[in-house]
């Protein structure tokens, strides 16, 4: 993420909060685009969940995948792979909190931004 986050659980919680804000913003944009295109609310939620997780947790998910799949047989390759990760001890927990934060942000956005347009949908029907 290239942000100066703390280490340990506090850094994971900070990353989850950032992902929550990303999910909230992505839902706001997704809802506006889907309403303009005439798509349903389900499309807006689905695309926002996908984009929120990709943006909020994508880099850490990639690091988790890379260190799990790539054969780090040499101590040099292992050291190089771990140097690029902010906090390798908490990588799994950070990924879980980022995914949960992004999805919670989309849910919060749905709750906040869909209520103001509910009256418009009823009036159009």
C-alpha positions in Angstrom: 0.0 0.0 0.0 3.0 2.3 0.4 1.5 3.9 3.5 3.4 4.2 6.8 1.2 1.8 8.7 2.0 0.3 12.1 3.1 -3.3 12.5 1.0 -6.1 14.0 -2.7 -6.0 14.7 -2.8 -2.2 14.8 -1.4 -2.0 11.3 -3.9 -4.6 10.1 -6.8 -2.7 11.6 -5.5 0.5 9.9 -5.4 -1.3 6.6 -8.9 -2.7 7.1 -10.2 0.9 7.8 -8.6 2.1 4.7 -10.2 -0.7 2.7 -13.5 0.2 4.3 -13.2 3.8 3.0 -12.2 2.4 -0.4 -15.2 0.1 -0.5 -17.5 3.1 0.4 -16.1 5.2 -2.4 -16.2 2.5 -4.9 -19.8 1.8 -4.1 -20.6 5.5 -4.5 -19.1 5.5 -8.0 -20.5 2.2 -9.0 -24.0 3.1 -8.0 -23.8 6.4 -9.9 -22.5 4.6 -13.0 -25.1 1.7 -12.8 -28.0 4.1 -12.3 -26.9 6.1 -15.4 -26.5 2.9 -17.4 -29.9 1.6 -16.2 -28.5 -1.4 -14.4 -30.0 -2.8 -11.2 -28.8 -2.3 -7.7 -27.4 -5.8 -7.6 -25.0 -5.0 -10.5 -23.8 -1.9 -8.5 -23.2 -4.0 -5.4 -21.5 -6.8 -7.2 -19.1 -4.6 -9.2 -18.4 -2.5 -6.1 -17.5 -5.6 -4.1 -15.2 -6.9 -6.8 -13.5 -3.5 -7.3 -13.4 -2.7 -3.6 -11.6 -6.0 -2.7 -9.2 -5.6 -5.7 -8.3 -2.0 -4.8 -8.4 -2.4 -1.0 -6.6 -5.7 -0.6 -5.2 -6.6 -4.0 -1.5 -6.0 -3.3 -1.5 -7.9 -0.1 -3.5 -10.7 -1.7 -0.9 -10.9 -4.5 1.9 -11.0 -1.9 0.1 -13.8 0.0 -0.4 -15.7 -3.3 3.2 -15.1 -4.5 4.8 -16.3 -1.3 2.6 -19.4 -1.1 3.0 -20.5 -4.7 6.6 -19.5 -5.7 9.3 -21.9 -4.7 11.5 -19.9 -2.3 14.3 -22.5 -2.2 17.1 -20.0 -1.9 17.6 -17.9 1.2 18.3 -15.0 -1.2 15.0 -15.3 -3.0 13.1 -15.7 0.3 14.8 -12.6 1.7 14.0 -10.6 -1.5 10.4 -11.7 -1.5 9.9 -10.8 2.2 11.6 -7.4 1.9 8.9 -6.2 -0.4 6.1 -7.0 2.2 5.4 -4.4 4.8 4.7 -6.8 7.7 5.1 -10.4 6.6 4.2 -11.8 10.1 0.7 -10.3 9.8 0.1 -10.7 6.1 -2.8 -13.3 6.4 -4.6 -11.3 9.1 -4.2 -8.1 7.2 -5.7 -9.7 4.0 -8.7 -10.9 6.0 -9.3 -7.5 7.6 -8.8 -5.7 4.3 -11.3 -8.0 2.5 -13.8 -7.6 5.4 -13.3 -3.9 5.5 -13.9 -3.5 1.7 -17.0 -5.6 1.9 -18.2 -3.7 4.9 -17.6 -0.4 3.1 -19.7 -1.5 0.2 -22.5 -2.6 2.6 -22.2 0.8 4.5 -22.3 2.6 1.1 -25.4 0.6 0.1 -27.1 1.6 3.4 -26.1 5.3 3.1 -26.5 6.0 -0.6 -29.4 3.7 -1.6 -31.8 5.2 1.0 -31.7 8.6 -0.6 -32.7 7.1 -4.0 -35.4 4.8 -2.7 -38.0 7.5 -3.0 -37.0 8.2 -6.6 -37.3 4.5 -7.5 -40.8 4.4 -6.0 -41.9 7.6 -7.8 -40.6 6.2 -11.2 -42.6 2.9 -10.9 
